[in-house]
Amino acid sequence: MFTFRKMFYICKVLFTFCITLMTYIMTSQKQRTIKLAMWTWSWVATLAIATFGPKFIWDDHQLLTVLAVSVNLANGILMIAANRNFFNALDELQRKIHVEALAITLGLTVVAGITFSLLDITNLIPFDAEIGFLVGFMGITYMIALFINRKRYV
């Protein structure tokens, strides 16, 4: 027979299960975010070493430069894997928000990058079109698109 006490116990067990599951999901999501941040900063650090090391640390030693670039490449691949794991762990709404932001970022970066390069080739700008400008534009565009999409869907 189903008594109030049994019903209360079942609700308590289900509630505890849901709380445990949500805690696991949130902890897991937090851990994935931290892991992605660690791989990203690690990649940035190896990029800085590969960029500035030949000039300031090891005086253009070719073997050390190749090693630094190789470590940076391997770090970049691992960062991409962490990014993939992060996106695969998102729920449907979060994934939709990020995919739309990525689509906007990709489109704007291609159009702006080609236009920026064209301005450089035709000497309509007084400086060289460096990749750093495009990477900065990409980051800012992604952050703005992500912010707008979060406001729109949440």
N, C-alpha and C positions, 0 to 999 in steps of 0.2 A: 504494500500500500504506500502511496505517495503522501508523506506527511510534510508539514511545513518545515520541519527540521531537516528532512532529506533534501527538500527543495533549496533551502538555505545553504546546505552543505554543497550541493551541486553548483549553485551560483557562486559560492565562495571559491570553489576549485576552478571554475571557468574564468572567474575574474583574476585569480592568481596566475593562471596559465596565460591569459591575455597580457597581463602586466609583465610577466617574465618574457614573453615573446616580444613585446614592444621594447623592453629593455635590451634584449639581445639584438634586435634590429637596429635600435639607436646606437648601441655600443659598436655593433658591426659597421654601421655607416660611419660613425665617428672614427673608427680605426681605419677604414678605407680612405677617408678624407685625410687623416694624418699621414698614412702611408703614401698617398699621392703627393701631398705637400713635401714629404721628405725626399721622394724621388725627384720632384721638380727642382727643389733647392739643390739637391746633389748634382743634377744635370747642369744647373746654372753655375755651380762652383767649378765643375770640371770644364765647362765652356770657358769660364774666366781663366782657368789655369792653361787651357789649350791656346787661348787667345794671347794672353799676356806673358805666359811662361817663356816662350822663345826669346822675347825681347828683354824681359826684366829678371828672369830667374836662371835660365841655363844657356844664355848667349847663343841662340840659334843652333843648338845641337840637334841635328836632324833626327836621330833615333829617339831622343826624348820627346821631340815634337810629334813624331808619328805615334808614339806610345800615348801621349796625352790626347791626341785626336781620337785614337782607337778607344781609349777609356771613355771619352765623351760620347762617342757613337754607341758604345755598349750601354752606357748610362741612359742615353736617349731612348734606346729600344726598351729598356726596363721601365722607364717613365711612361712610355706609350702603353705597355702592358698594365701598369698600375692605373692608368687613365681608363683603359678598357674595362678593367675590373670595377672601377668606380661607377662607370656608366651602366654596366650590366647589373649592378646592385640597386640602382634607383628604381622607384616605383614608376608606374605609367605616367603620372602627371609630371613628376620631376624630369623624367626622360623626355617628355614632350617639350617641356620648357627649355631644356638644354639643347635638344635637336633643333628647335626653331631658332634659338640664339646662334647655334653653330651655322645654320643655313644662311642666316642674315650676315654673319661674320664672313663666311666664305665668299658670298656674292659681293659684298662691299669691298673685301680685300682684293679680290681679283680685279674688279673694276677700278678701284683706286690705285692699285699697284701698277696696272698697265698704263693708266693715265699719268701716274707719277713718272714712270719710266719714259713715256712719250714726251713729257715736259722736259725731262733731262736730255733726251736724244736731240730734241729740237732747240735746245738751249734757251728755253723760256723761263727756266729757273736758274739762279746764279750759283747753285751748288749741285753736287752729285746726288743722285737718288740712291741712297744707301739702304740696305735691307733692314737696318735697325729702325728706320722710320716706319717701314711696313709692319714689322713685328709689333712696334708700339701701337700703331693704328689698329692692328688686329686685336691686341689685348684690350684696348679701350673700347672698341666696337663690341667685343664679346661681353664685357662687363655691363655696358649700357643695354645691350639687347637682353641679357639675362635679367637685369633689373626691371626692364619694361615688361618682359614676359612674366616674371614673378608677380608683379603688380596686377597684370591682366588676368592671370589664372588663379591667384590665391586670394 
